[in-house]
Structures are given as C-alpha cells and as structure tokens.
C-alpha cells in the first residue's frame, strides 16, 4: 500500500465521506471518479491505486476528489461497495433446485464478466491487514450470499429442507466451488460443473 493509505483503522468510515450534493455537476464528477477508480482497481488492484492516477484519468482535480473522499481508502471503499449496486432481483423459480441452478448460473456469469471478480482477490489480500477493507469485504460477501440465503429460507418455508439446516454454511458450500475455480484453479465454470455442485448440495442437505 502507498503512503496515501490511511492508517486510522476505525476512523475510516466504510462509506463515502463528505456531503452529497444535488448539483448535477458534482454528481457527474463523483460518478466519473468512482467509475475510474473501479477501472484502475480492475487493472492493478488495490496496491497499485493512487489518487494521482484517479485524478489524471478521470479529469477531476485531486483537490475535488479529496473534498468527497478524505483519503484513498475511503474512495476505494465507496467504489467497492458500488460494485454490486443494481444487481437483479434473486430468482424465485418455485423450487430449491431451480433456484440454485439459476443463482449459480448467474454467479458463474458474473465471475467471468463483472469488475468485482477481478478486484476481489486484492480486496481479500488487503483485508488481512486493513480493518476498514476487511469490513468492506464482509459487506460484499453478505450481498453476494443474499440470493442463496433467500432461496434456502424459501425452501425451509416450503418444507423442502429442514429448518435445522445451517443456511450460512450451506450457502458458503454451494458458492465456494465456483470461487475456487475462478480464483485458484481457473478451470471452466460450465453447466456440467454447476449441475455437479447443485446435485451434491441437494444430496448433502437431504432435500425432501
């Protein structure tokens, strides 16, 4: 990390700093900065990001950037928390098996195409040393797990699975193989693999 990284720990808010203005020009410049930040994070990870690079590429003065984000980590946090903004509503197919296939198919697509898929390894790395980035990582994981948790909770309500099932553990076990292939083995996440994960998951939780 560069010297621009705040070492204030809890002092860095896990949100944007500064006052949000309704001025269209301010909104436009904020959007440009956040979009540029995500582009640079995708290219070089958290460790390679500097405020100078963001200012140069976005065309927004560094002094203006600092008016909205007190330090580099505050900007990174705001940009990262926007990575899942606008996600579609989770599927509700009427059955757990259908939901799992739909959710994992969408996850496979996002792992191959979404910016957060490229940025996440550097977030995980930074989270080991920086408490504020660790908070962001946790919040992103909660968002990513939400569709799977909702599907499992509906399955409990329908009587497909026992209410004693550990939903958090099952959601992690179902998503984990896709993350492992994307970030570790880099093997394809195809329909056959998703089918294997779904069938294994359903068997493990004894779907009735």
C-alpha positions as CSV (number, residue, x, y, z in Angstrom):
1,X,0.0,0.0,0.0
2,X,1.2,3.6,-0.6
3,X,1.7,6.3,1.9
4,X,-1.8,7.6,0.9
5,X,-3.4,4.7,2.7
6,X,-5.0,6.0,5.9
7,X,-3.7,4.2,9.0
8,X,-6.6,5.3,11.1
9,X,-8.4,2.0,11.2
10,X,-11.9,2.6,12.5
11,X,-11.5,6.3,11.7
12,X,-12.0,5.5,8.0
13,X,-15.8,5.3,7.5
14,X,-17.0,2.3,5.5
15,X,-18.9,4.7,3.3
16,X,-18.3,7.8,1.2
17,X,-17.1,10.8,3.1
18,X,-18.2,14.3,2.6
19,X,-21.6,15.7,1.8
20,X,-23.5,14.5,-1.2
21,X,-24.7,17.4,-3.3
22,X,-27.7,17.5,-5.7
23,X,-25.7,19.7,-8.1
24,X,-25.7,17.7,-11.4
25,X,-22.0,18.7,-12.0
26,X,-21.0,17.4,-8.6
27,X,-22.9,14.1,-9.2
28,X,-21.3,13.8,-12.6
29,X,-17.8,14.3,-11.3
30,X,-18.4,11.8,-8.4
31,X,-19.6,9.2,-10.9
32,X,-16.5,9.8,-13.1
33,X,-14.2,9.3,-10.1
34,X,-16.0,6.2,-9.0
35,X,-16.0,4.7,-12.5
36,X,-12.4,5.5,-13.0
37,X,-11.5,4.0,-9.6
38,X,-13.1,0.7,-10.5
39,X,-11.3,0.7,-13.8
40,X,-8.0,1.2,-12.1
41,X,-8.7,-1.4,-9.4
42,X,-9.5,-3.9,-12.1
43,X,-6.3,-3.2,-13.9
44,X,-3.8,-3.0,-11.0
45,X,-5.6,-4.0,-7.7
46,X,-5.8,-2.0,-4.5
47,X,-2.0,-1.9,-4.2
48,X,-1.5,0.0,-7.4
49,X,-4.2,2.6,-7.0
50,X,-3.1,6.2,-6.3
51,X,-5.2,9.4,-6.1
52,X,-3.0,10.9,-8.7
53,X,-3.9,8.2,-11.2
54,X,-7.6,8.6,-10.5
55,X,-7.4,12.4,-11.0
56,X,-5.4,12.1,-14.2
57,X,-7.7,9.5,-15.9
58,X,-11.0,10.9,-14.6
59,X,-10.1,14.5,-15.4
60,X,-11.3,15.5,-11.9
61,X,-8.9,17.6,-9.9
62,X,-7.3,15.9,-6.9
63,X,-8.4,18.6,-4.6
64,X,-12.0,18.0,-5.7
65,X,-11.6,14.2,-5.1
66,X,-10.3,14.9,-1.6
67,X,-13.4,17.1,-0.9
68,X,-15.6,14.0,-1.4
69,X,-13.2,11.3,0.0
70,X,-10.9,12.1,2.9
71,X,-8.3,9.5,1.9
72,X,-7.5,6.8,-0.6
73,X,-9.2,4.0,1.4
74,X,-12.4,6.0,1.7
75,X,-12.5,6.2,-2.1
76,X,-11.7,2.5,-2.5
77,X,-14.4,1.6,0.0
78,X,-17.1,3.7,-1.8
79,X,-16.2,2.3,-5.2
80,X,-16.1,-1.3,-4.0
81,X,-19.5,-1.0,-2.2
82,X,-21.0,0.1,-5.5
83,X,-19.8,-3.0,-7.4
84,X,-23.0,-4.9,-6.7
85,X,-25.3,-1.9,-7.0
86,X,-28.1,-2.6,-9.5
87,X,-28.0,-6.4,-9.1
88,X,-31.1,-8.0,-10.4
89,X,-33.7,-9.5,-8.0
90,X,-32.8,-13.0,-7.0
91,X,-34.7,-15.7,-8.9
92,X,-37.7,-17.5,-7.4
93,X,-38.4,-20.5,-9.6
94,X,-40.7,-22.2,-7.0
95,X,-38.2,-25.0,-6.2
96,X,-34.9,-25.1,-4.4
97,X,-33.2,-26.9,-7.2
98,X,-34.4,-24.4,-9.8
99,X,-33.3,-21.5,-7.6
100,X,-29.8,-23.0,-7.0
101,X,-29.3,-23.6,-10.7
102,X,-30.4,-20.0,-11.6
103,X,-28.3,-18.4,-8.9
104,X,-25.1,-20.4,-9.6
105,X,-25.5,-19.8,-13.4
106,X,-25.7,-16.1,-12.8
107,X,-22.8,-16.2,-10.4
108,X,-20.7,-18.1,-13.0
109,X,-21.6,-15.3,-15.5
110,X,-20.6,-12.6,-13.0
111,X,-17.3,-14.3,-12.1
112,X,-16.4,-14.3,-15.8
113,X,-17.5,-10.7,-16.6
114,X,-18.1,-8.5,-13.5
115,X,-15.5,-6.0,-12.3
116,X,-15.7,-7.2,-8.7
117,X,-14.5,-10.7,-9.9
118,X,-11.1,-9.2,-10.9
119,X,-10.9,-6.8,-7.9
120,X,-11.9,-9.3,-5.2
121,X,-8.5,-11.1,-4.8
122,X,-6.8,-7.8,-4.0
123,X,-9.6,-6.9,-1.5
124,X,-9.1,-10.3,0.2
125,X,-5.4,-9.6,0.4
126,X,-5.8,-6.1,1.8
127,X,-8.4,-7.3,4.3
128,X,-5.8,-9.3,6.1
129,X,-4.0,-6.1,7.1
130,X,-6.5,-3.3,7.0
131,X,-9.6,-3.4,9.2
132,X,-11.7,-1.0,7.1
133,X,-11.1,-3.0,4.0
134,X,-12.0,-6.1,6.0
135,X,-15.3,-4.5,6.8
136,X,-15.9,-3.9,3.1
137,X,-15.0,-7.5,2.2
138,X,-17.5,-8.7,4.8
139,X,-20.3,-6.4,3.5
140,X,-19.6,-7.6,-0.1
141,X,-19.8,-11.2,1.0
142,X,-23.2,-10.6,2.7
143,X,-24.5,-9.1,-0.5
144,X,-23.2,-11.9,-2.7
145,X,-24.7,-14.5,-0.3
146,X,-28.1,-12.9,-0.1
147,X,-29.8,-14.6,-3.1
148,X,-28.6,-18.0,-2.0
149,X,-29.7,-17.4,1.6
150,X,-33.1,-16.2,0.4
151,X,-33.5,-19.4,-1.7
152,X,-32.7,-21.6,1.2
153,X,-35.1,-19.7,3.5
154,X,-37.9,-20.2,1.0
155,X,-37.1,-23.9,0.8
156,X,-37.5,-24.1,4.6
157,X,-40.8,-22.3,4.3
158,X,-42.0,-24.8,1.6
159,X,-40.9,-27.7,3.7
160,X,-38.2,-28.8,1.1
161,X,-35.5,-28.7,3.7
162,X,-35.3,-29.0,7.5
163,X,-35.4,-25.7,9.5
164,X,-32.4,-27.1,11.3
165,X,-30.2,-26.7,8.2
166,X,-27.3,-24.2,8.7
167,X,-28.2,-21.8,6.0
168,X,-24.9,-19.8,6.2
169,X,-22.8,-23.0,5.9
170,X,-24.9,-24.4,3.0
171,X,-24.7,-21.0,1.1
172,X,-21.0,-21.0,1.5
173,X,-20.6,-24.6,0.5
174,X,-22.6,-24.1,-2.7
175,X,-20.8,-20.9,-3.8
176,X,-17.4,-21.9,-2.7
177,X,-16.6,-24.3,-5.6
178,X,-17.3,-21.6,-8.1
179,X,-15.0,-19.1,-6.3
180,X,-12.3,-21.8,-6.1
181,X,-12.4,-22.5,-9.8
182,X,-12.4,-18.7,-10.7
183,X,-9.5,-17.6,-8.4
184,X,-7.4,-20.7,-7.8
185,X,-7.6,-23.4,-10.4
186,X,-9.0,-21.2,-13.2
187,X,-10.9,-24.2,-14.6
188,X,-14.1,-23.5,-16.6
189,X,-17.3,-23.0,-14.6
190,X,-19.7,-24.6,-17.1
191,X,-23.2,-26.1,-16.9
192,X,-21.8,-29.6,-16.1
193,X,-19.9,-28.2,-13.1
194,X,-22.9,-26.2,-11.9
195,X,-25.0,-29.3,-12.2
196,X,-22.5,-31.3,-10.1
197,X,-22.5,-28.6,-7.4
198,X,-26.3,-28.4,-7.3
199,X,-26.7,-32.2,-7.1
200,X,-24.1,-32.5,-4.4
201,X,-25.6,-29.7,-2.4
202,X,-29.1,-31.1,-2.6
203,X,-27.9,-34.5,-1.6
204,X,-26.0,-33.1,1.4
205,X,-29.0,-31.3,2.8
206,X,-31.4,-34.1,2.1
207,X,-34.0,-32.2,0.1
208,X,-37.4,-33.7,0.6
